[in-house]
Amino acid sequence: MKNTKFRRRALISSVAMLLVALVALGSATFAWFTSATQATANGISVRTIKASELVISKSDLQWGTSVDYDLSSNSYTPVSTINGTAWYEANAEVKTNYAKSDDDDFDTVSTATNHYFSEMINVANKGDAAVNGVTIDITGLTSDYARLAIYEVTANVVGNGVGIHATNNETFADCIYDSEGDTYSAVTGATTTSSVTATSASGLSISVGNLAGKTGSNELGDVKYYKFFIWFEGQDEDCVDAKAGAAFGNLEFTVSGTTATS
């Protein structure tokens, strides 16, 4: 009888301790998002697909018919930028609202690691004939508060690179896309913001134009360079605890064009 009572008390104590542990774990799940405004984005892969005589590369300039950008090992803290050069983060006041704590400034982000992803998508013609009507079609940006910025630059660049479109002087803010076309206040400084309207990524197609074929001993004909950034926008009203753990989406970049006939 004594052993039975002892085992019953031990079982009750164990269950009680388990419940306490679960409560603590549940609290931590929400607390990190509120205190660090963080979201995870594991298992993301961005893929580009070649067509015609086109080849593609990222910043390593390893040309081929497909390129993978493996983001699967990283988690990303929501950040905000208006130019792709200066990046900021903040702590949310409460878990049901994205607004930062009243007594906090926006903190400068000094590294891309776990804050945003930046790379190149370069497109070249490896054939003798021109390839016309080249486009980069982008699908799969589905997160409520994810952002994609993509724009042409004059050369293959590393890091933040050039913030101006090479051909029509669009600013970085003009080249921001999201799933819905939201207007939000992008952070511009420790205590300042500026209104930005993202363009809906639905049906997004970037016009590369016509690429001339290779001449003489050149291995490639015309080459176009595009810089892109992906991040979780901390100033989006959907960036709240309840939506923590979001992913950028199943992003796919499809490059295509039509080979010219003589």
C-alpha positions as CSV (number, residue, x, y, z in Angstrom):
1,M,0.0,0.0,0.0
2,K,2.8,2.4,0.9
3,N,4.6,1.7,-2.4
4,T,1.4,2.3,-4.3
5,K,0.9,5.7,-2.6
6,F,4.5,6.6,-3.1
7,R,4.3,5.7,-6.8
8,R,1.1,7.7,-7.2
9,R,2.7,10.8,-5.5
10,A,5.8,10.4,-7.7
11,L,3.6,10.2,-10.8
12,I,1.6,13.3,-9.8
13,S,4.9,15.2,-9.2
14,S,6.3,14.1,-12.5
15,V,3.2,15.2,-14.4
16,A,3.2,18.6,-12.5
17,M,6.9,19.1,-13.5
18,L,6.1,18.3,-17.1
19,L,3.2,20.8,-17.2
20,V,5.5,23.5,-15.7
21,A,8.1,22.7,-18.4
22,L,5.5,22.9,-21.2
23,V,4.2,26.2,-19.9
24,A,7.8,27.6,-19.8
25,L,8.5,26.3,-23.3
26,G,5.3,27.9,-24.6
27,S,6.2,31.2,-23.0
28,A,9.7,31.1,-24.6
29,T,8.2,30.4,-28.0
30,F,6.3,33.7,-27.9
31,A,8.8,35.7,-25.9
32,W,11.7,35.4,-28.4
33,F,9.5,36.9,-31.2
34,T,8.4,39.8,-29.1
35,S,11.8,40.6,-27.7
36,A,13.8,40.0,-30.8
37,T,11.1,40.3,-33.6
38,Q,12.5,37.2,-35.1
39,A,11.1,34.7,-37.6
40,T,12.6,31.4,-38.9
41,A,13.0,30.6,-42.6
42,N,14.5,27.1,-42.8
43,G,14.4,24.8,-45.8
44,I,14.3,27.5,-48.4
45,S,15.8,27.0,-51.9
46,V,15.7,29.5,-54.8
47,R,16.1,27.9,-58.2
48,T,16.6,29.4,-61.6
49,I,16.0,27.5,-64.9
50,K,17.7,28.1,-68.2
51,A,16.0,28.2,-71.6
52,S,17.3,28.6,-75.2
53,E,21.0,29.3,-75.4
54,L,21.0,31.1,-72.1
55,V,23.2,30.3,-69.2
56,I,23.0,31.7,-65.7
57,S,25.2,32.2,-62.6
58,K,25.3,33.8,-59.2
59,S,28.2,35.9,-57.9
60,D,30.7,33.1,-58.3
61,L,30.3,33.4,-62.1
62,Q,30.0,29.6,-62.4
63,W,27.9,29.5,-65.6
64,G,25.4,26.7,-66.1
65,T,21.8,25.8,-66.8
66,S,20.6,26.0,-63.2
67,V,21.6,27.7,-60.0
68,D,20.6,26.9,-56.4
69,Y,20.7,29.4,-53.6
70,D,20.6,27.3,-50.4
71,L,19.1,29.2,-47.5
72,S,18.1,26.1,-45.6
73,S,20.6,26.4,-42.7
74,N,19.6,30.0,-41.7
75,S,17.0,31.7,-39.6
76,Y,16.2,35.3,-40.3
77,T,15.4,38.2,-37.9
78,P,13.0,40.7,-39.4
79,V,14.7,43.9,-40.6
80,S,13.9,47.0,-42.5
81,T,15.7,49.1,-45.2
82,I,14.9,51.7,-47.8
83,N,18.1,51.4,-49.8
84,G,19.6,47.9,-49.4
85,T,22.6,49.5,-47.7
86,A,21.5,50.5,-44.2
87,W,19.5,47.8,-42.4
88,Y,17.7,48.1,-39.1
89,E,15.9,45.9,-36.5
90,A,13.9,46.5,-33.4
91,N,12.1,44.8,-30.5
92,A,8.3,44.6,-30.6
93,E,6.3,46.1,-27.7
94,V,3.8,43.3,-27.6
95,K,3.4,40.0,-29.3
96,T,0.2,41.0,-31.1
97,N,1.7,44.1,-32.8
98,Y,4.8,44.7,-34.9
99,A,5.4,48.2,-33.5
100,K,8.7,48.6,-31.7
101,S,9.0,49.4,-28.0
102,D,8.4,53.2,-27.4
103,D,11.6,53.6,-25.5
104,D,13.8,51.9,-28.1
105,D,15.5,53.1,-31.2
106,F,15.9,51.1,-34.4
107,D,19.2,49.2,-34.1
108,T,21.7,49.1,-37.0
109,V,22.3,45.7,-38.5
110,S,26.0,45.2,-39.2
111,T,26.0,41.9,-41.1
112,A,23.7,40.1,-43.5
113,T,24.0,36.8,-41.6
114,N,20.6,35.8,-40.2
115,H,19.1,39.2,-41.2
116,Y,18.7,39.1,-45.0
117,F,19.9,37.2,-48.0
118,S,21.6,38.9,-50.9
119,E,23.0,37.4,-54.2
120,M,23.2,37.8,-57.9
121,I,21.4,36.3,-60.8
122,N,23.4,36.8,-64.0
123,V,22.1,36.0,-67.4
124,A,24.3,35.4,-70.5
125,N,23.9,34.2,-74.1
126,K,26.4,31.4,-74.9
127,G,25.2,30.9,-78.5
128,D,26.1,32.5,-81.7
129,A,22.6,33.8,-82.5
130,A,20.9,36.5,-80.5
131,V,18.3,35.5,-77.9
132,N,15.4,37.9,-77.8
133,G,12.7,38.8,-75.3
134,V,14.6,37.4,-72.3
135,T,12.7,37.5,-69.0
136,I,13.3,36.4,-65.4
137,D,9.9,35.2,-64.2
138,I,9.6,35.0,-60.4
139,T,7.0,32.9,-58.5
140,G,6.5,31.7,-55.0
141,L,6.9,34.8,-52.8
142,T,4.0,33.9,-50.4
143,S,4.9,35.0,-46.9
144,D,2.7,37.9,-45.7
145,Y,5.7,39.9,-44.6
146,A,8.6,38.7,-46.8
147,R,10.1,41.2,-49.3
148,L,12.1,40.7,-52.5
149,A,14.1,43.5,-54.1
150,I,15.7,42.9,-57.6
151,Y,17.3,45.3,-60.0
152,E,19.8,45.5,-62.8
153,V,23.4,46.5,-62.0
154,T,26.3,47.4,-64.3
155,A,28.6,44.5,-63.1
156,N,28.8,41.4,-61.0
157,V,28.9,42.8,-57.4
158,V,29.4,41.4,-53.9
159,G,27.8,42.6,-50.6
160,N,25.3,45.5,-50.8
161,G,26.6,46.5,-54.2
162,V,24.9,49.2,-56.3
163,G,21.6,50.5,-55.2
164,I,20.5,52.0,-58.5
165,H,18.9,50.3,-61.5
166,A,21.5,50.5,-64.3
167,T,19.1,51.5,-67.1
168,N,16.3,53.7,-65.8
169,N,17.6,55.1,-62.5
170,E,15.0,53.4,-60.3
171,T,15.9,53.4,-56.7
172,F,16.0,50.4,-54.4
173,A,12.6,51.3,-53.0
174,D,11.1,51.2,-56.5
175,C,12.2,47.6,-56.9
176,I,10.7,46.0,-53.8
177,Y,8.1,43.3,-54.2
178,D,5.8,41.4,-51.8
179,S,2.8,39.0,-51.9
180,E,0.2,41.8,-51.7
181,G,1.6,45.2,-52.7
182,D,1.6,46.6,-49.2
183,T,2.4,50.2,-48.2
184,Y,4.5,50.4,-45.0
185,S,7.0,52.7,-43.3
186,A,10.5,51.5,-44.1
187,V,13.2,52.4,-41.5
188,T,15.7,55.1,-42.6
189,G,17.5,55.8,-39.4
190,A,17.5,55.2,-35.6
191,T,14.2,57.1,-35.1
192,T,13.0,57.8,-38.7
193,T,10.9,56.0,-41.3
194,S,9.7,56.7,-44.8
195,S,6.6,55.4,-46.7
196,V,7.3,52.7,-49.3
197,T,4.8,50.8,-51.4
198,A,5.8,47.4,-52.5
199,T,4.7,46.0,-55.9
200,S,2.7,42.8,-55.8
201,A,4.9,39.8,-56.9
202,S,1.9,38.1,-58.6
203,G,2.8,37.5,-62.2
204,L,6.3,39.2,-61.6
205,S,8.4,39.2,-64.8
206,I,11.7,41.1,-65.1
207,S,12.4,42.2,-68.7
208,V,16.1,41.5,-69.5
209,G,15.6,42.4,-73.2
210,N,17.6,41.0,-76.1
211,L,21.1,39.4,-75.7
212,A,23.4,39.4,-78.6
213,G,25.3,36.2,-79.4
214,K,29.1,35.6,-78.9
215,T,31.6,36.9,-81.4
216,G,35.2,35.9,-82.2
217,S,36.9,33.9,-79.5
218,N,34.5,35.1,-76.7
219,E,32.9,32.4,-74.6
220,L,29.8,34.4,-74.0
221,G,27.8,37.0,-75.8
222,D,25.9,39.7,-74.0
223,V,25.6,39.4,-70.2
224,K,23.1,41.1,-67.8
225,Y,23.6,41.3,-64.1
226,Y,20.8,41.5,-61.5
227,K,21.2,41.9,-57.7
228,F,18.5,40.6,-55.4
229,F,17.7,40.8,-51.7
230,I,15.2,38.7,-49.7
231,W,14.2,39.6,-46.1
232,F,11.4,39.6,-43.6
233,E,10.1,43.2,-43.3
234,G,9.8,44.1,-39.6
235,Q,7.6,47.1,-40.4
236,D,4.9,45.0,-42.1
237,E,1.8,44.9,-39.9
238,D,1.7,41.1,-40.4
239,C,5.0,40.7,-38.7
240,V,3.6,39.6,-35.4
241,D,4.2,36.7,-33.0
242,A,1.2,34.7,-34.3
243,K,2.9,34.4,-37.7
244,A,6.4,33.6,-36.4
245,G,8.1,30.7,-38.1
246,A,7.1,31.9,-41.6
247,A,9.1,31.0,-44.7
248,F,10.0,33.2,-47.7
249,G,8.1,30.9,-49.9
250,N,9.0,28.4,-52.6
251,L,10.8,30.9,-54.7
252,E,11.6,30.0,-58.3
253,F,13.3,32.2,-60.9
254,T,12.7,31.0,-64.5
255,V,14.9,32.6,-67.2
256,S,13.7,32.2,-70.7
257,G,14.0,33.7,-74.2
258,T,13.6,33.0,-77.9
259,T,16.6,32.3,-80.1
260,A,16.6,34.6,-83.2
261,T,16.5,32.9,-86.6
262,S,18.5,34.2,-89.5
